[in-house]
Every structure is written in C-alpha cells, then in structure tokens.
C-alpha cells in the first residue's frame, strides 16, 4: 500500500520562500539613526533580530537583504 503524497506538484512554494524572493523588489527603508534593528518583518516568518550599524550612508541586512538608507542630515550626533 502506497502512502498519499503530502504535497501536490501544483502548490505554491512555502510562504518564507516567496517572502525572501520578494525582498529584491522592496524599496529602501529610510532611517534617522545609524543603528537599525532588522528582524525580517512578517512576524514568525522573519529572522533573528540583528542590529546593523550604518557607517557611511546605507547598510544591507545579511539575512533578508533589506536595504536601510540614512536620511540626509540624520545620524550626525554622537551615539553610544
């Protein structure tokens, strides 16, 4: 007796795969601080929260490729 297949060939890929593929089309996220926290968004479909430091004018999350851009004139103060 053969067990039924769990997934059908016509099903869409898992939601996480679709979300990660869609990050290439996301617009840059404008921020006011040189330190940003990224968790990938989308609740449980995100990734571990990481804190990214903007050294020059932008930074990209290594997990989800979200692109954070420092607003012009922002982040000039001394930070810890």
N, C-alpha and C positions, 0 to 999 in steps of 0.2 A: 504494500500500500504506500503510495507516494504522498508526502505532506504537501499541502497547498502552499503556493508561493506567498511570501509575506508582502511583497511589493509588486506592483504591476509596472510593466515597461512604460506605460503612458503617464505615470505620476511625475510631478514636478520634483526637482531636487529639494533636499531639506531647506527649510527657511534660512538657516545660517549660511548656507552656500549662496543663496540668492542675495542675501544682505551683503555679504562680503564682496560679491561681484558687483553690486550696485555702488560701492563706495567710490569707484573711479569717476562716477558722474556727479558726486557731491560737490557743491560749491565750497570754497574755502570758508573757514569759520573765523570771523574777525573777533579778536580778543583785546582786552585792555591791560592785562598783566603778562609779565614774562614767564610766569609759571602757570601751566594749564593742566587740568586733570582730565584724562580721557578713559572712558570705560566702554567705548564702542557703542553706547546708547542701546536702545531697544531692549532694556531690561535683561532678562536671563539669556538673551541671545548675544549679549555683548562680550567683553573680555575683561580680565582682571584690570582694576583701576591702576593706571600709571600716571605719574606726574612728569610732565615734559617741560624742559626749560628752553625758552626762545632766546638764543644767543644773539642772533642778528635781527631778522625781521620775520622769520617763519620757522615752523617745525612740523614734521610729519610723524604721526603715530606709527610705531613699528608693527603694531598688531593689526590695525584696521585701515591704515593709510589715510586717515582723516588729516586734513591739512589745516593747521592753525596759523593765522597771519596776525601779527601785531598791528593794531591801528596806528596810523601816523600820529606821532606826538605822544603816544602812550608808552608806559613802561620805563620812563626816564628816571624815576625816583630810585632811591636806594632801597633794596629789598634784602631780606634775610635769607 
